[in-house]
């Protein structure tokens, strides 16, 4: 760390101070790297310190924001302030978006065009409309005299702290040919099916496993938001757009994946309470699938697949059977994610990445690791 000069310090604006945001602030406070807080913001208020001053102790940031007579959060004001700081400071300026807000994601191009880097675990910008995505990765042409456009880093959008995006970037940038990516991308669905389908007939009901997952904090407040497969579809969209030849495959984003939903048709309009109360009514449907898979020597897993070689490319998110000897059956524990990269170089044995793919600490670690790439 002694080799890092003070001019290498980066200015960071942290937007979103929920679970991941709080954990990131903790990691920012503890890091030995020279990181200066330029702004903090929640959904209501923001504090700016883009003049280089700080009127609060870094360990008391939450109290400072709550107690401050601060202006309402305004993304235009924040962009202008950070852009001005980027123009006058020799140091890099970074927007860290810890929200899941589409409104924040939609303005990434404006921050990037202002010379501000963007680091985020927010999937919305990278898995939605293709036009927005192209404006993020492309942007305006610039003269040599202008401030260089900001760069974006989104490692934690797919596997929290797991090096999934960086691995795919390395494979593509070094000229390897990706043939297929498949994996268990949802920590929630990983836990549910690791507990529910173990390769034997019978066992606990599907609804009881979902109830335990919800009680342990593995699901969204409405478990249907996990069971509908949308989160897996978003992650697949993000990865597919990084593969040469597949950029335009999903013009409308994750909705074009059309994931298989595990939410019963009769419960698709139910609130969380009704959903959990009535879910046992539908246990028999998925129980038959579990028992049928077991009789064939298989287990059920909810997987995402990007098949590059199939036609013009195919992206699927669905419930599939895998042999009891497959890594998706033998290697997974708890809420682990596991992703296989089948490539030209990794032909006989796919490249495998496995580990915790959700949680505030590991997601914030993924964000922090992206920040440290700027040094």
C-alpha positions as CSV (number, residue, x, y, z in Angstrom):
1,X,0.0,0.0,0.0
2,X,2.9,2.4,0.5
3,X,3.4,2.6,-3.2
4,X,0.0,4.2,-3.7
5,X,0.4,7.9,-3.9
6,X,-2.2,10.3,-2.5
7,X,-3.1,11.3,-6.1
8,X,-4.2,7.8,-6.7
9,X,-7.1,8.2,-4.3
10,X,-10.5,7.7,-5.8
11,X,-13.7,9.6,-4.9
12,X,-16.7,7.4,-4.3
13,X,-20.4,8.3,-4.2
14,X,-22.4,5.6,-2.6
15,X,-26.1,5.4,-3.7
16,X,-28.2,2.9,-1.8
17,X,-27.6,2.2,1.8
18,X,-29.6,-0.9,2.5
19,X,-28.1,-4.3,3.3
20,X,-25.4,-4.3,0.6
21,X,-24.8,-0.5,1.0
22,X,-24.3,-0.8,4.7
23,X,-21.9,-3.7,4.3
24,X,-20.0,-1.8,1.6
25,X,-19.6,1.2,3.8
26,X,-18.1,-1.1,6.5
27,X,-15.6,-2.4,3.9
28,X,-14.8,1.1,2.7
29,X,-14.1,2.2,6.2
30,X,-11.8,-0.8,6.9
31,X,-9.9,-0.8,3.6
32,X,-6.3,0.5,3.6
33,X,-6.8,1.8,0.1
34,X,-7.1,5.6,-0.3
35,X,-10.8,6.0,-1.0
36,X,-12.6,9.2,-0.2
37,X,-16.4,9.4,0.2
38,X,-17.7,12.1,-2.2
39,X,-21.4,11.5,-1.5
40,X,-23.8,9.2,0.3
41,X,-27.5,8.8,-0.6
42,X,-30.5,6.8,0.2
43,X,-33.9,6.9,-1.5
44,X,-34.8,10.1,0.4
45,X,-31.7,12.3,1.1
46,X,-28.2,12.8,0.0
47,X,-25.0,14.4,1.3
48,X,-22.4,15.8,-1.0
49,X,-18.7,16.3,-0.2
50,X,-17.5,16.9,-3.7
51,X,-15.6,20.0,-2.6
52,X,-13.1,17.7,-0.9
53,X,-14.4,18.3,2.6
54,X,-16.2,15.8,4.8
55,X,-18.4,17.0,7.6
56,X,-18.8,13.6,9.3
57,X,-16.7,10.9,10.7
58,X,-16.6,7.9,8.3
59,X,-17.7,5.6,11.1
60,X,-20.8,7.7,11.8
61,X,-22.1,8.0,8.2
62,X,-25.5,6.6,9.0
63,X,-26.1,9.1,11.8
64,X,-24.9,12.0,9.7
65,X,-27.3,11.2,6.9
66,X,-30.3,10.7,9.2
67,X,-29.6,13.9,11.2
68,X,-28.7,16.1,8.3
69,X,-30.9,18.8,6.9
70,X,-30.0,17.4,3.5
71,X,-31.6,18.0,0.1
72,X,-33.8,15.3,-1.5
73,X,-31.9,12.7,-3.5
74,X,-31.6,14.2,-7.0
75,X,-29.6,12.2,-9.6
76,X,-29.2,15.2,-11.9
77,X,-27.6,17.2,-9.1
78,X,-25.4,14.2,-8.2
79,X,-24.3,13.7,-11.8
80,X,-23.4,17.4,-12.1
81,X,-21.5,17.4,-8.8
82,X,-19.5,14.3,-9.6
83,X,-18.9,15.4,-13.2
84,X,-17.4,18.7,-11.9
85,X,-15.3,16.8,-9.5
86,X,-14.0,14.5,-12.3
87,X,-13.0,17.6,-14.4
88,X,-11.1,19.3,-11.7
89,X,-9.6,16.4,-9.8
90,X,-6.6,14.2,-10.9
91,X,-8.3,11.3,-9.1
92,X,-11.0,9.0,-10.5
93,X,-14.6,9.6,-9.5
94,X,-17.0,6.6,-9.1
95,X,-20.7,6.2,-8.7
96,X,-21.5,3.0,-6.7
97,X,-25.2,2.1,-7.2
98,X,-26.2,-0.5,-4.5
99,X,-29.9,-0.2,-5.4
100,X,-32.1,-2.3,-7.5
101,X,-33.7,0.8,-8.9
102,X,-34.5,1.1,-12.6
103,X,-34.5,4.9,-12.4
104,X,-30.9,4.9,-11.2
105,X,-29.9,2.3,-13.8
106,X,-31.4,4.4,-16.6
107,X,-29.0,7.3,-16.0
108,X,-25.8,5.4,-16.0
109,X,-25.0,6.7,-19.5
110,X,-25.2,10.3,-18.3
111,X,-22.7,9.6,-15.5
112,X,-20.4,7.8,-17.8
113,X,-20.5,10.6,-20.3
114,X,-19.6,13.0,-17.5
115,X,-16.4,11.0,-16.9
116,X,-17.7,9.2,-13.9
117,X,-17.1,5.5,-13.5
118,X,-19.9,3.2,-12.5
119,X,-19.7,0.2,-10.2
120,X,-22.9,-1.7,-9.3
121,X,-24.6,-4.9,-8.4
122,X,-27.8,-3.6,-10.0
123,X,-28.9,-5.9,-12.8
124,X,-31.5,-3.6,-14.3
125,X,-29.3,-1.7,-16.8
126,X,-27.5,-4.8,-18.1
127,X,-30.5,-7.1,-18.4
128,X,-33.2,-4.8,-19.7
129,X,-33.7,-3.0,-23.0
130,X,-30.9,-3.5,-25.5
131,X,-30.8,0.2,-26.4
132,X,-29.9,1.2,-22.8
133,X,-27.3,-1.5,-22.7
134,X,-25.7,-0.3,-25.9
135,X,-25.6,3.3,-24.6
136,X,-23.7,2.1,-21.6
137,X,-21.1,0.0,-23.4
138,X,-20.8,2.5,-26.3
139,X,-21.5,6.1,-25.5
140,X,-20.5,9.3,-27.2
141,X,-17.4,9.8,-29.3
142,X,-14.9,12.2,-27.7
143,X,-12.1,14.5,-28.8
144,X,-8.7,14.0,-27.2
145,X,-9.2,17.2,-25.2
146,X,-12.3,16.0,-23.5
147,X,-12.5,14.1,-20.3
148,X,-12.4,10.3,-21.0
149,X,-15.7,8.5,-20.7
150,X,-16.2,6.6,-17.5
151,X,-15.9,2.8,-17.4
152,X,-18.5,0.4,-15.8
153,X,-17.9,-2.6,-13.6
154,X,-20.7,-5.0,-12.8
155,X,-19.0,-8.2,-11.4
156,X,-21.6,-8.6,-8.6
157,X,-24.6,-8.5,-10.9
158,X,-24.4,-12.3,-11.6
159,X,-22.7,-14.1,-8.8
160,X,-22.2,-11.5,-6.0
161,X,-18.5,-12.0,-5.1
162,X,-17.9,-14.9,-7.4
163,X,-15.6,-14.1,-10.4
164,X,-18.1,-15.0,-13.1
165,X,-18.2,-11.9,-15.2
166,X,-14.4,-11.4,-15.0
167,X,-13.9,-15.0,-16.0
168,X,-16.1,-14.7,-19.1
169,X,-14.3,-11.4,-20.0
170,X,-11.0,-13.2,-19.8
171,X,-12.2,-16.1,-21.9
172,X,-13.6,-13.8,-24.6
173,X,-10.7,-11.3,-24.6
174,X,-8.0,-14.0,-24.9
175,X,-9.8,-15.5,-27.9
176,X,-11.4,-18.6,-26.4
177,X,-14.7,-19.7,-28.0
178,X,-17.5,-20.1,-25.6
179,X,-19.8,-22.9,-26.6
180,X,-22.1,-23.2,-23.6
181,X,-22.6,-21.7,-20.2
182,X,-24.9,-23.6,-17.7
183,X,-25.4,-23.3,-14.1
184,X,-27.5,-22.9,-11.0
185,X,-27.6,-19.1,-10.8
186,X,-30.1,-18.5,-8.0
187,X,-29.1,-19.1,-4.4
188,X,-32.7,-19.3,-3.4
189,X,-33.6,-22.0,-6.0
190,X,-30.3,-23.8,-5.3
191,X,-31.2,-24.1,-1.6
192,X,-34.8,-25.2,-2.3
193,X,-33.9,-28.0,-4.7
194,X,-30.8,-29.1,-2.8
195,X,-33.1,-29.8,0.1
196,X,-36.1,-31.0,-1.9
197,X,-34.7,-33.3,-4.6
198,X,-31.9,-35.6,-3.3
199,X,-32.3,-38.4,-5.8
200,X,-34.8,-40.5,-3.7
201,X,-38.6,-40.7,-4.0
202,X,-40.6,-38.9,-1.3
203,X,-39.3,-36.4,1.2
204,X,-40.4,-33.0,2.5
205,X,-43.1,-31.1,0.6
206,X,-42.1,-28.3,-1.7
207,X,-44.1,-25.7,0.2
208,X,-42.4,-26.6,3.5
209,X,-38.9,-26.2,1.9
210,X,-40.0,-22.8,0.6
211,X,-41.3,-21.9,4.1
212,X,-37.9,-22.8,5.6
213,X,-36.1,-20.8,2.9
214,X,-38.2,-17.8,3.6
215,X,-37.7,-18.1,7.4
216,X,-34.0,-18.3,6.9
217,X,-33.9,-15.1,4.7
218,X,-33.0,-16.9,1.5
219,X,-36.1,-15.7,-0.4
220,X,-37.4,-12.3,-1.3
221,X,-40.2,-11.0,0.9
222,X,-42.5,-12.5,-1.7
223,X,-41.1,-15.9,-2.5
224,X,-42.8,-15.8,-5.9
225,X,-40.2,-13.3,-7.0
226,X,-37.7,-16.1,-6.7
227,X,-39.8,-18.9,-8.0
228,X,-40.8,-17.1,-11.2
229,X,-37.2,-17.4,-12.6
230,X,-36.8,-13.8,-13.5
231,X,-33.6,-13.3,-11.5
232,X,-32.0,-16.2,-13.4
233,X,-33.2,-14.8,-16.7
234,X,-31.6,-11.4,-15.8
235,X,-28.3,-13.1,-15.1
236,X,-28.4,-15.1,-18.3
237,X,-29.1,-11.9,-20.3
238,X,-26.1,-10.1,-18.7
239,X,-23.8,-13.0,-19.6
240,X,-25.2,-13.6,-23.1
241,X,-24.6,-10.0,-24.1
242,X,-20.9,-10.4,-23.4
243,X,-20.5,-13.3,-25.8
244,X,-19.5,-12.4,-29.4
245,X,-22.5,-12.9,-31.8
246,X,-25.2,-12.8,-29.0
247,X,-25.4,-9.1,-28.3
248,X,-28.7,-8.7,-30.2
249,X,-30.2,-12.0,-29.2
250,X,-32.5,-10.6,-26.5
251,X,-33.5,-7.1,-27.6
252,X,-36.1,-6.7,-24.8
253,X,-33.8,-8.1,-22.2
254,X,-34.6,-10.8,-19.7
255,X,-38.3,-11.0,-20.7
256,X,-37.2,-12.5,-24.0
257,X,-35.8,-15.5,-22.1
258,X,-39.3,-16.5,-21.0
259,X,-38.1,-18.4,-17.9
260,X,-40.1,-21.4,-16.6
261,X,-42.1,-20.1,-13.6
262,X,-42.6,-22.3,-10.6
263,X,-45.4,-20.1,-9.4
264,X,-48.7,-21.9,-9.8
265,X,-51.0,-20.1,-12.3
266,X,-53.7,-19.6,-9.6
267,X,-51.2,-17.8,-7.3
268,X,-49.6,-15.4,-9.8
269,X,-51.7,-12.5,-8.5
270,X,-51.5,-13.4,-4.8
271,X,-49.7,-11.3,-2.2
272,X,-47.0,-12.9,-0.1
273,X,-49.3,-14.0,2.7
274,X,-51.9,-15.7,0.5
275,X,-49.1,-17.2,-1.6
276,X,-47.6,-19.0,1.4
277,X,-50.9,-20.1,2.7
278,X,-52.1,-21.7,-0.5
279,X,-48.8,-23.0,-1.9
280,X,-49.3,-26.4,-0.2
281,X,-52.3,-26.9,-2.5
282,X,-49.9,-27.4,-5.3
283,X,-47.3,-29.7,-3.7
284,X,-48.5,-32.8,-5.5
285,X,-47.6,-31.4,-9.0
286,X,-43.9,-30.9,-8.3
287,X,-43.8,-34.0,-6.1
288,X,-44.6,-36.1,-9.2
289,X,-41.7,-34.5,-11.0
290,X,-39.3,-35.2,-8.1
291,X,-40.3,-38.8,-7.8
292,X,-40.2,-39.4,-11.6
293,X,-36.7,-37.9,-11.7
294,X,-35.6,-40.1,-8.8
295,X,-36.8,-43.2,-10.6
296,X,-34.6,-42.3,-13.5
297,X,-31.6,-41.8,-11.2
298,X,-31.9,-38.0,-11.5
299,X,-32.4,-34.9,-9.4
300,X,-34.3,-31.7,-10.2
301,X,-32.3,-28.4,-10.5
302,X,-33.4,-25.0,-11.7
303,X,-30.8,-24.0,-14.2
304,X,-29.9,-21.4,-16.6
305,X,-28.3,-22.3,-20.0
306,X,-26.7,-20.2,-22.7
307,X,-26.2,-22.5,-25.7
308,X,-24.0,-20.6,-28.2
309,X,-23.8,-23.3,-30.7
310,X,-27.5,-23.9,-31.1
311,X,-28.8,-22.0,-34.1
312,X,-28.3,-18.3,-33.5
313,X,-27.9,-19.0,-29.8
314,X,-30.4,-20.0,-27.2
315,X,-31.0,-18.9,-23.7
316,X,-33.1,-20.9,-21.2
317,X,-34.1,-20.8,-17.6
318,X,-36.0,-23.9,-16.5
319,X,-36.4,-26.8,-14.2
320,X,-34.2,-29.7,-15.5
321,X,-33.2,-33.2,-14.5
322,X,-29.5,-34.1,-13.9
323,X,-28.0,-37.4,-13.0
324,X,-27.2,-38.0,-9.3
325,X,-23.5,-38.1,-10.3
326,X,-23.5,-34.7,-12.0
327,X,-21.8,-31.8,-10.3
328,X,-25.1,-30.0,-9.9
329,X,-26.2,-32.9,-7.7
330,X,-23.0,-33.7,-5.8
331,X,-21.2,-30.4,-5.4
332,X,-23.9,-28.0,-4.3
333,X,-24.6,-27.2,-0.6
334,X,-27.0,-24.7,0.9
335,X,-27.5,-21.7,-1.4
336,X,-24.4,-22.1,-3.5
337,X,-24.2,-21.1,-7.1
338,X,-22.4,-23.2,-9.6
339,X,-21.5,-22.2,-13.1
340,X,-19.9,-24.3,-15.9
341,X,-18.1,-22.7,-18.9
342,X,-17.8,-25.1,-21.8
343,X,-15.3,-23.6,-24.3
344,X,-13.0,-24.6,-27.0
345,X,-10.1,-24.6,-24.6
346,X,-12.0,-26.1,-21.7
347,X,-13.5,-28.9,-23.9
348,X,-13.0,-32.2,-22.1
349,X,-13.6,-30.7,-18.6
350,X,-15.6,-27.4,-18.3
351,X,-14.3,-24.5,-16.2
352,X,-16.2,-24.6,-12.9
353,X,-17.0,-21.8,-10.5
354,X,-18.8,-22.5,-7.3
355,X,-19.6,-20.7,-4.0
356,X,-22.0,-18.4,-2.2
357,X,-23.8,-16.4,-4.9
358,X,-25.9,-14.2,-2.6
359,X,-25.7,-12.3,0.6
360,X,-24.8,-8.8,1.7
361,X,-21.2,-9.5,2.6
362,X,-20.2,-11.3,-0.5
363,X,-22.1,-8.9,-2.8
364,X,-20.4,-5.9,-1.2
365,X,-17.1,-7.8,-1.6
366,X,-17.8,-8.1,-5.3
367,X,-18.5,-4.3,-5.5
368,X,-15.4,-3.6,-3.5
369,X,-13.2,-5.8,-5.8
370,X,-14.5,-3.8,-8.8
371,X,-13.6,-0.5,-7.0
372,X,-10.1,-1.8,-6.4
373,X,-9.6,-2.5,-10.1
374,X,-9.5,1.2,-10.6
375,X,-6.2,1.5,-8.6
